[in-house]
Amino acid sequence: MKLAIEEVDHIRSVIDKSSITIDTLRDDLLDHLCCVTEINMTRGENFETALRKAVNELAPDGLDEIQRETVFLLNSTKIILMKKVTYGIGLFATMSFVLGWTFGILQWLGARELSIGGFLAFVFLYIPLLMIDRFKHKIRWTLSEKLKFIVGGISGIVMTTALGFKIMHMPGADQLLLIGTVLFVFGFLPSMFFTMYRKSVS
């Protein structure tokens, strides 16, 4: 059964309502949905039901998921490399810090260097890379959710740095702790509870 021009336009409007921005992917989706809808209609289903089944079979989690999967496949090598680097840094930073702490207890040489190096790598390399990785997977977040994530991450980094400074008796720990606390209490917490409230009444 051949679709009418109006029906093809309706399918195109469904695709237009999604956040898909890759033109070739939009054309491929239109072609695929038209073909599957035609097949469903030959089985006696009306146009709306046939289209709904075609969309559900293709993308149960919504058409937007198709673009995310496509982008992942196109960039899978880079993404996997990025994850290897991120978790590799996290592993070696943690190992360095724990070894430095152990060396300190045993009063061996290099304890302070290992501890500081591992701590700095963890806070200023691993955590930011982890945040970037998580942030990229939340493209449908609103601006307020993105700001909440950023403020929460920064406050966590600052407070963790303050804790490390305290442990290693370095100057500036109290000031960093105060800054991190202010960001967390007056930036992250209000945003988090407002989001929870909005979800509870929606």
C-alpha positions as CSV (number, residue, x, y, z in Angstrom):
1,M,0.0,0.0,0.0
2,K,1.4,3.3,-1.1
3,L,1.3,6.2,1.4
4,A,-0.4,9.4,0.5
5,I,1.7,12.7,0.4
6,E,-0.2,13.9,3.5
7,E,0.8,10.7,5.4
8,V,4.4,11.1,4.4
9,D,4.3,14.7,5.5
10,H,2.9,13.6,8.9
11,I,5.7,11.1,9.4
12,R,8.2,13.8,8.5
13,S,6.6,16.1,11.1
14,V,7.0,13.3,13.7
15,I,10.7,13.2,13.0
16,D,10.9,17.0,13.0
17,K,9.5,17.0,16.6
18,S,12.6,15.0,17.7
19,S,16.0,16.6,18.4
20,I,17.7,14.7,15.5
21,T,20.0,17.2,13.7
22,I,21.8,14.8,11.3
23,D,20.1,15.4,7.9
24,T,21.1,12.0,6.4
25,L,19.8,10.3,9.5
26,R,16.5,12.1,9.2
27,D,16.2,11.0,5.6
28,D,17.0,7.4,6.5
29,L,14.4,7.5,9.3
30,L,11.7,8.9,7.0
31,D,12.4,6.2,4.4
32,H,12.4,3.4,7.0
33,L,9.3,4.6,8.8
34,C,7.4,5.0,5.5
35,C,8.3,1.4,4.5
36,V,7.4,-0.2,7.8
37,T,4.1,1.8,8.0
38,E,3.1,0.7,4.5
39,I,3.8,-2.9,5.5
40,N,1.7,-2.6,8.7
41,M,-1.1,-1.0,6.7
42,T,-1.2,-3.9,4.3
43,R,-2.0,-6.1,7.3
44,G,-5.2,-4.1,7.9
45,E,-4.0,-1.5,10.4
46,N,-5.0,2.2,10.0
47,F,-2.3,4.8,9.4
48,E,-1.9,6.1,13.0
49,T,-1.7,2.6,14.5
50,A,0.7,1.4,11.8
51,L,3.0,4.5,12.3
52,R,2.9,4.1,16.1
53,K,4.0,0.5,15.8
54,A,6.7,1.4,13.4
55,V,8.2,4.0,15.7
56,N,8.0,1.7,18.7
57,E,9.7,-1.1,16.9
58,L,12.5,1.1,15.7
59,A,13.0,3.3,18.8
60,P,11.2,2.1,21.9
61,D,13.0,4.8,23.9
62,G,12.1,7.6,21.4
63,L,13.7,8.8,18.2
64,D,16.2,10.9,20.0
65,E,17.9,7.7,21.1
66,I,18.7,6.9,17.5
67,Q,20.9,9.9,17.1
68,R,22.7,9.2,20.4
69,E,23.4,5.7,19.3
70,T,24.5,6.9,15.9
71,V,26.9,9.5,17.3
72,F,28.3,6.8,19.7
73,L,28.9,4.4,16.8
74,L,30.6,7.1,14.7
75,N,32.8,8.2,17.6
76,S,33.1,4.9,19.5
77,T,36.9,4.7,19.1
78,K,37.4,8.2,20.6
79,I,34.8,7.6,23.3
80,I,36.5,4.3,24.4
81,L,39.9,5.9,24.3
82,M,38.6,8.8,26.5
83,K,37.1,6.3,29.0
84,K,40.4,4.4,29.1
85,V,42.3,7.6,29.8
86,T,39.8,8.7,32.4
87,Y,39.7,5.5,34.4
88,G,43.5,5.0,33.9
89,I,44.2,8.3,35.5
90,G,41.7,7.5,38.3
91,L,43.4,4.2,39.0
92,F,47.0,5.5,39.0
93,A,46.0,8.6,41.0
94,T,44.4,6.5,43.7
95,M,47.3,4.0,43.8
96,S,49.7,6.9,44.1
97,F,47.8,8.5,47.0
98,V,47.4,5.2,48.9
99,L,51.1,4.3,48.4
100,G,52.1,7.8,49.6
101,W,49.9,7.4,52.7
102,T,51.4,4.0,53.4
103,F,55.0,5.3,52.8
104,G,54.1,8.1,55.3
105,I,53.1,5.7,58.0
106,L,56.3,3.7,57.4
107,Q,58.3,6.9,57.2
108,W,59.8,6.1,53.8
109,L,61.2,8.6,51.3
110,G,58.8,9.9,48.6
111,A,55.6,9.7,50.8
112,R,54.7,13.3,50.5
113,E,55.4,13.5,46.7
114,L,53.3,10.4,46.0
115,S,50.4,11.6,48.2
116,I,50.3,15.1,46.7
117,G,50.8,13.9,43.1
118,G,48.1,11.2,43.4
119,F,45.7,13.6,45.1
120,L,46.2,16.4,42.6
121,A,45.8,14.0,39.7
122,F,42.6,12.6,41.2
123,V,41.0,16.0,41.9
124,F,42.1,18.0,38.9
125,L,42.2,15.3,36.2
126,Y,40.1,12.3,37.1
127,I,37.0,14.1,38.5
128,P,36.8,16.8,35.8
129,L,37.2,14.1,33.0
130,L,34.5,12.0,34.8
131,M,32.2,15.0,34.9
132,I,32.7,15.7,31.2
133,D,31.9,12.1,30.4
134,R,28.7,12.2,32.4
135,F,27.7,15.6,31.1
136,K,27.9,14.5,27.4
137,H,25.3,11.8,28.0
138,K,22.8,14.3,29.4
139,I,22.0,16.3,26.2
140,R,18.3,16.5,27.0
141,W,18.9,18.2,30.4
142,T,17.5,21.7,30.9
143,L,19.8,24.6,31.5
144,S,18.9,24.5,35.3
145,E,19.8,20.8,35.5
146,K,23.1,21.5,33.7
147,L,24.0,24.4,36.0
148,K,23.1,22.2,39.0
149,F,25.5,19.5,37.8
150,I,28.3,22.0,37.2
151,V,27.9,23.8,40.5
152,G,27.7,20.5,42.4
153,G,30.8,19.2,40.6
154,I,32.8,22.3,41.3
155,S,31.8,22.4,45.0
156,G,32.8,18.8,45.3
157,I,36.2,19.4,43.7
158,V,36.8,22.4,46.0
159,M,35.7,20.6,49.2
160,T,37.8,17.5,48.3
161,T,40.8,19.8,47.7
162,A,40.2,21.4,51.1
163,L,40.1,18.0,52.7
164,G,43.3,17.0,51.1
165,F,44.9,20.3,52.2
166,K,43.8,19.6,55.7
167,I,45.2,16.1,55.8
168,M,48.5,17.3,54.4
169,H,48.5,20.4,56.7
170,M,48.8,22.8,53.7
171,P,47.8,26.5,53.8
172,G,44.5,27.6,52.4
173,A,42.4,24.6,53.5
174,D,40.0,26.6,55.6
175,Q,39.3,29.1,52.8
176,L,38.8,26.4,50.3
177,L,36.4,24.6,52.6
178,L,34.4,27.7,53.2
179,I,34.2,28.4,49.4
180,G,33.1,24.8,48.7
181,T,30.5,24.9,51.4
182,V,29.0,28.1,50.2
183,L,28.8,26.7,46.6
184,F,27.2,23.5,47.9
185,V,24.8,25.1,50.4
186,F,23.6,28.1,48.4
187,G,24.2,26.8,44.8
188,F,23.7,23.1,44.6
189,L,21.2,22.3,47.4
190,P,18.5,24.9,46.5
191,S,18.6,23.7,42.9
192,M,18.4,20.1,43.8
193,F,15.5,20.5,46.2
194,F,13.7,22.8,43.7
195,T,14.0,20.1,41.1
196,M,12.7,17.4,43.5
197,Y,9.8,19.6,44.4
198,R,8.9,20.3,40.7
199,K,9.0,16.6,39.9
200,S,6.8,15.8,43.0
201,V,4.0,18.2,41.9
202,S,4.2,17.4,38.1
